Amino acid sequence: MKRVVNFFGAALIAVAFALNANAGSGVLLNEVEVDPPVEVGDRCQYVELLGQPGAAIPSDFYFISINSDSSNFGFLNVAIDLGGQTFGINGILVLNNTLAGTCPNRTYDAGANVLNYASPTTLGKGSEGFYIVSSTDQLFSGQDVDVDDDGIIDFNQPQFRSKASIRAPEGNPFNFIDGFNLVFNPDEQWIYGPGPNLVEAFLGDVADAATRFNGNTSQNDSTAWYSGELANNPEETTDYGSPVSSNFPQGGALTPGAGNVPGVAPSEPAIFDFDGDGLTDVSVFRGNPSGFAPNRGPEGSTAQWWILNSGNLGTFAAAFGQTDDIPVPADYTGDGRTDIAFFRPSSNEWFVLRSEDQSFFSFPFGAAGDRPAPGDYDGDGIADPAVYRPSIGTWFIVRSSDQQTATVPFGVAEDLPTVADFDGDGQDDIAIYRPSVNQWWQMRSTAGIIAYQFGQSGDQTAVADYTGDGAADVAFFRPGSATWFVLRSEDSSFFAFPWGVGTDVPAPGDYDGDGMADPAVFREADLTWYILGSTNGFQAVQFGATGDQPVPAIYSRSDN
């Protein structure tokens, strides 16, 4: 029988935590390696705790790894008594299972204290919760804390029922201090603790490791963590591989026994990021292919999508769409990855190829003559289908948050959509470029309407966030001089620089994952992408074929 998580019960657990947890303890979970690439007794697994240098942990504190799988609900794979242990001079305490053996070529940072423990069971690699808890009763590895498998922490005694503690908080000795869950299927597996579930659908399974963002001390908070698969080798690797969580920072890595590397989560997913690693991917739409297989799209699909994934996943190709379809890639499913998608003007239908499993769905939306303009207009992390209807100067947007259609008059017949988040509030804004007078009009969701006069005839729009302030900048590429012009969103000043040649196609994106858009061009003459990375510097990437349309140019250019 399918198990459905009791969300009301989960909320009660969260309240119990708020009422009873020793929030002043200063003890946090900092890093966990669950699944090393080589399974030799899982000897490279480790757990890091973070606290004040030299401070002692209260006597009733434990670290637990609690099983969420149906085969063993509530089983403590690991329970380590932390009482009286102290943090090292760098504020870190490492938990190391000596029964699993010694991890080769690994030495924990000298500034950390290491607590060696011996447990016949290792950290769970299936669906699992990893927590620091306090308990006035002794906990131990192999203990079943949910005897009746109902999703309630329970030692067959009323005073041990964490949910019942809402009714009698003074009788609850079991409190979740900090942690997270790696639960692959919450519909069929219990989530015991109040922390976030770090599993993302595109990972395909639970993550190999999770790391706290340096400087983020929030308890039981999804924004505190990034996670993902580890590199395939060696066994003692400290490198994340791919896939990784959608908030993975530039330079993210494991740091056994040491402070976590500085890294800031992207303020929003990178545009045209098909593999979810926070970097824009070099990619093309090919409208006139021949002899291509497999056919992943609807019947009659002939157009090709070619993607050079930045996350070490190699090249991905799909037949999805037809020659006359309009590409509209965006994250329509909210998994942190851009979905291949197109709008079919002949039938006013949208087709989306899910990044999670390569299945597709379609729906009718729009009318003859509409210009598709998808974006996250409601700020929920999911792209909303939208069209601009030039004949009446009106936008139609289907909000993913409530499935309601918003109708917004804004623009005139000649206007071209330039959708982006221009005020940095996390919501894309309705915006247009009026080429006859080189005017930019924006209906910003927080900062209101604003207009700019910027550019001249023949310029190609190249809107993106070039300054890294979280707000998109009005920008264009001038073919006559191969010069880029950027109007800073911070203060409306501008700067200019040469990049490319006049026949290049501008294709800006965040190719190095630092939160700043990089000027880039696709040069059909030599089928090469020339990228000026704000962090990684110059790159030349050969990718594409004659006649290809660079995907990162789809929304930024006014002549598309």
N, C-alpha and C positions, 0 to 999 in steps of 0.2 A: 504494500500500500504506500502511496506517495506521502511523504511527510511534508507538511507545510509549516514553515517557521512561524511561531507565535509572535508576531511583531509587537503586540501589546505586552507580552511577557518580556520581550527584549527591551522595550521602553522602561519596564519596571526595573530591570537590571540596571539600566543607566541611571535611574533615579536612586536606586540603592547605592550605587557608586557615589553619586553626588552627596548623599546624606552621610555615608559612613566611611568612605575611604580616607586614609591618612594622607590628605593632599599635601600636608606640610613635610612629608618624609623626604622629598627631594630625590627620590629614586625613580629613574626612568629606564625603560628598555631602549638600547641604543643601536644595536645591530645584531642580526641573526643570520647565520649561514645554515640552511637546512639540508640542502641537497648538493654535495660536492659532485663534480663531473665523473669521479671514479668511486664506485661503491665498494670500499674496503673497510667494512665496519663503520662507515660514515665517520672516519677518524678526523676529518677536517671540519666537521660541524663545530660551531662555537656560538656562544651567546655573550653579548656585551651589555653591561649595565652602566648607566651614567649617573654620577652624583657629585657631591662636593669632595674635592681632594682630601684624603685622610679621614673622611667622615665614616662613622659606623652605621650599619643598617639595623633598624629596630629588630627586636628579637622574634617578632611574629611574622616576618616577611619570608615569602617563598617565590621562587621562579617555577612556573609550571608550563608544560606543554600538554594541552588537553585535547583529546581526540574528538573529532566531530563526525567521523565516519559511522555509518549505520552498523558496521560490524562490531563496533566497540564504543558506543556513545559514552562520553564522559570519562573515559579511561585516561589517567595521568601517565603518559609515556615517560615523563620526567617530572619530578618534584624535588627541588633543591632548597634546603634550609639555608636562608641567607642571614639569619640572625647573628649579629656580632661581626659579620664580615666588613672589611673596610675597603674603601676605594683607594686606588693608587694615587701617586702625586699628580697624574694627569686626569684624575676624576673618573677612571674607568676600572671596572672589575670584570674580568673574563671568566666565564664558566666553561670548563674543559673536561670532557668525559674521558678519563684515563682508560676505562674498560674498552673503549673503542680503538685504542692504539694511538700511536703518535703520527701526527700529520707531517709528511715529509717537507723539509725545507721551509718550515714555518717557525718563526720566533715571534712571540707576542711582544709588543712594544715594552721597553724597560720601565716606562712610567706607569704601567698598569699593574694592578695586583691580579693574580690568577688563582682561582679556586678550582682545584682538581677534585672531581667527584667520580664515583664509580657507579654506573647504572647499567643493568643488563639491557634496558631498552634505550634507544636513542631518540633524538627529536623526531616527532612524527613527520612524514613526508607526504601524507595524504592531506585530507582536509583537517585543519588543526588550528587551535588558538594558542598564542604565545603570550604569556602574561606574568607580570609581577602582581602578586596578591598578598593580602594579609589574612591570617587565620589564627584564631586562638586555639585551634585544635591542630594536632600534628598532621602534616600531609606527607605522602611518600610515593615513590614511583610504583606504578602498578595498581594504584588505588582507583576504585570506581566511585566517582563523585556524583554519578547520575544512575543510581541503581535501577530505577524503573524506566530509564531511557525516554523520559518525557521532556528533555531539554531543560530541566530545572536542576541546579546544583543542589545535591541532596545526599545526606548520609543516613537516610532512613530515620532521621530525628528532626522534628519540626524546627528546632533552633538552627539547623544547618541549611534551611531552605532560603536561598538568597532572595527569591522573589517574595516569599512570605515576609521577609524582613521589612517590606514596605508597611506591613500591618504592625510589625513589632520590631522596629529597627534595633532596639537594644539587645535583641537575641540573635543577631546575625554576626558570626565570627569570620565570615568569608567575604572579602571585599577585593574587587578588581582595582588595582592601582594604575597600571598602564600596560598597553600592549596592542596587539592586532590579531586579526584572523586571516588565515589562508584557506578559505572554504570554497571549494569549486562549485558546488551546487546547493545554494541556500534553500532551494525548494525541497530538498530531500535530506539535508543534513543540518544539525543544530548548530547555531552560533551561540556560544555560551557567554562570552564577554561583551562589554560595551564598546570595545575598540572597533576600528574600521575593518572592513573586509578588503584586503589589498588585491584580491584576484580580479584581473581584467580579462574579458572574454577572449581577446585576441592572443593572450599568452598560451592558450590551449591547455594549460594545466596550472597547478599552483606554482608560485615563483620559487626559484632556488634560494633566494636570499632577499633580505630587506634591510635598508639603511635609513637611519633618521637624518633629516636635513640638519646640517651643522647650524647650531644656534636656535633651532626650533625646539622648545621645551613643552609644547602642548601635549597633554595627556589624552590618550585614546582618540587621536585626531588624525584623519586621513591626510591632512595637509603636512603632517610631520614626516611622512614616509615616502620613499620611492623604492621600487623593487623590480625584479626581473629574473631572467635566466642567466646563469653564469657561463663564461667561456667554456668551450668543450674540453680544454686541457690547459695546464697540467692539473693534477688533483688538487694542489694547493693554490689554484688560481685566485687572484683577488680582482679579476676583471669581470665585469658584466659583459655578456654577449648580446644576444637578441633572441626573442623580443624582450623589451623592457616596458615598464609602466609609462603611461602617456605623459607623466610629469617628470620623467628622468632628466637630471641636470647634466649639463656639459661637464665631463670629467668625473662623473659619478663612479665610485669604486668601493670595494671592501677595504677596510683598514684594521686588521686584527690587532686589538689591544691599543690602538691609537685613536686620536680624535678624528672624526669623520672629515673627509675632504670638503672644503667649501664648495657649495653648489647651490644655485638658486633655481627653483622649479620655473619652467616657462610660465609667463603670466597667462598664456593661452597656447593651445597646440599650434605648432608651426603649420603654415599653409602648405598644402600639397605634400603632407607627410603621410605616405601610404603604409609605412611599417611601424609607426608609433614611437619612434625614437627621439622625437623632438626636432628633427632636421628636415628641411625641405628636400624632396627627392628629385633628382634629374629624371624627367619623364616626358613622353611625347604621345600625341594622339595622331594616328595615321589613318587618314580617311579613305585611301585607295589601295587596300592590300589585295593580295592574291595568294591562294594556296595556303591559307593559315589554319592551323588547328592547335588546340581544341577549341571548339565553339562553346564559350561559357555563357553566352548571352541568349536573348530571345531568338526565335527562329528567324533566319535571314541575316544574322549578324555578320558583318564583313569588316567593319572598322577595327583597327588594332589599337591597343594601349600597351606601351612599353615603358617599364619603370625600372630604373637602376636604384635599388634600395640602398640607402646609406647605412642601414643597420646590419651589414655583413650577411644579408640574405640573398645577395646576387640579383640577377635580372628576373623580373616577373613580366609575363605577357598575357594578354587576354583579348579575345575577339568579343567585342561588346559594342553594338551599335552599327550604324550604317553611315555612308559617306556624307549624307546631308544632315545628320544629327548634330546637335550643338552640345559639346562637352560641358558638364556642370559638376565636376568633382567637388565633394565636400564631405564632412563627417555627419552623415544622416542617421547613424545608429548610436552615436555617443560613446564609442569605444576608444576614442583618442587617435583614430586613424582615418585618413581620407578615404572615402569610398569612390570607386570608379562609377561615374553616372553620366547620363545624357538626357537632353530634352529633345523630343521629336516634334518639330514644327508641323509636320503633315497631319499628325493626329492629336497634337497638344498633350502628349503623354511624357511622363518622367519614368526613367528606368534606373534603378540603383543596384549595383553589385556589392553585396555586403562584404566588408573586409574580414569579418569574423569567419565565414565559412564558404565564401564564393557562391552562395545562392543569390538570387536576385528577386526584386519585387518591382512593381510598376503601379502607377496611378495616374488618372487624368487630372490635369490642372493647367489652365491657361486658355488663350484664344489666339486666333490667327493674328500674326503681327506682333505678338508679345516678345519681349526680350527677357530671357530667364536671368534672375539675379538672386540666387540663394545666399543665405547668410544666417548667422545665429542672432536673430533680432530680439529674442527674449532672454538671452544670456544663460541658457540651461545646458550649454555644451553640445547641443545637437543642432545641426544645420536645418533651417526652415526653408522649404520650397517657396520661391517668390518669383513674381514676374513684374516687369514694368510695361505698362500698356501705353505706348506713345500716342495713340490716336486720341486718348482722353487725358494724358498726363497723370496717370494713376498707378499706384503700386498695389498689388494683391499679395498678401503674405499669409501662409498657413503656419501658425505658431505650433511648434512641437510640444510646448508645455501644456496646451489645452486643446489643441486641434481646431481652434477657432481661426477664421479667416479675417485678417485686418485689411481694410481698404483705406488707402492713404493718398489723397491728391498731392502730388509734388512733382513738378516738371512740365515741360512742353514737348512737342512732337519730336524735335531734333535731339533731345537729351539722351545721353548714354549713361547707364548705371555704373557707378564706381563704389561698390559696397565695401565697407571696412569699418573698424571701430575707431572713429576719429577723436573720441573724447576719453578713451581708455577706461570705460566703465564696464567692460566685459560684454557689451552688446554691440553687434554690428549696427551701423546707422544707414538709413536711407540717404543716398547721395547721388549726384549726377555731375557729368561734365558737359558743358554746352560749347561745342567746338566752334560755332560761328563767331562767338565773342570771347572764347577762351575763359569762360567763367566756370567756377566750381561751386556748387551749392550743396550744403549738407544739412540734414535734419538730425542733429545729434540727440541721442536718447536722453542724455543728462544735461548737456551744455547748451542745448537749443540750436536754432538755425543760424548759420553763418555762410557767407559767400566770399569768394576770392576771385580776383582777376590775376591770372598767372599763366603765361605761356604765349604761344603764337601759332598761326596756322601751320599744320603739318606735324606738330608735336604729337608724340604717342604717350598716353598716360602710363604711369608706372607706380601707382599707389602702393605704399607699404610703410612699415615702421622702421625707418632707417636710423633713428636715434635711440631706440631701446627704451622709450618712456612708457610703452604700453599703448600708445595712441598712434594711429596711422598718419603718415605725412602725405600731403598732396605732393605729387612728383610727376615728372615727365622726362622722356628721352627725346632729344632733338636730332633726327637723322642727319640733317645738313651738316652738323658739326660733331656728331657722335658724342654729345654732351648730355649729362644728366643734371637736372635741376630739382632740388628738394626744398619744399617750404616746411620749415620745422613746426610741428604741432605745438611745441612749448611756447614759442613767442612770435610766430609768424615771420621770423627772419628766414632767409634762404641761403643755400650754398650750392655750388655747381662744381662738376668735375668731369673730365673726359673718360669715357670707357666704351670700347668697342669701335666699330666702323658703321658707316651710314646704312648699310644693308642688313645689319644685325637685327634680330628680334629681341627686345628687352624682356627678360624673364626673372624679375627679382624674387628673392625668397630667403629664408633663414637657413642657408646651407651648412652653417657650422654650429647651429643650435645655441647661440649666445643671446637670443632674444632681440637681435638687431637684424633687419633685412640687409641682404648683401646684393649690390648691383651685379647683374649677370646678364649675359646675352647668348643667344643661340645663333651660330654662324653657319648657314646652310652651305656655303661654299666649301668648307672643310668638315662639316658635320661635327663641329666642336662647340662645347659650352665653355665660355670664359667667365669665371666667377671671381669677384673681388671680395673675399671673406673678411668680415670685420674682425674676426679672431684668427682664422687659419690662413689668411692671406690669399695669394693668387692660386687658382686651380684652373687647369685646362682639361676638360673631360670630353673624350670623343664618344658621342652617343646620338644615334638617330639616323634618319635616311632623308633623301631629298623629298621635299613636300610635307615633311612632318610639321605638326603644330606643337611647339613646346607648351606643356601643360601649365607651368607657372606663369605663362603669359596670358592665360585665358581671361582672367578677370581684370588684370592691370592695364591692358591695352585698349585704347579707345577705338582702334580700327578693326577690332575683331567682330 
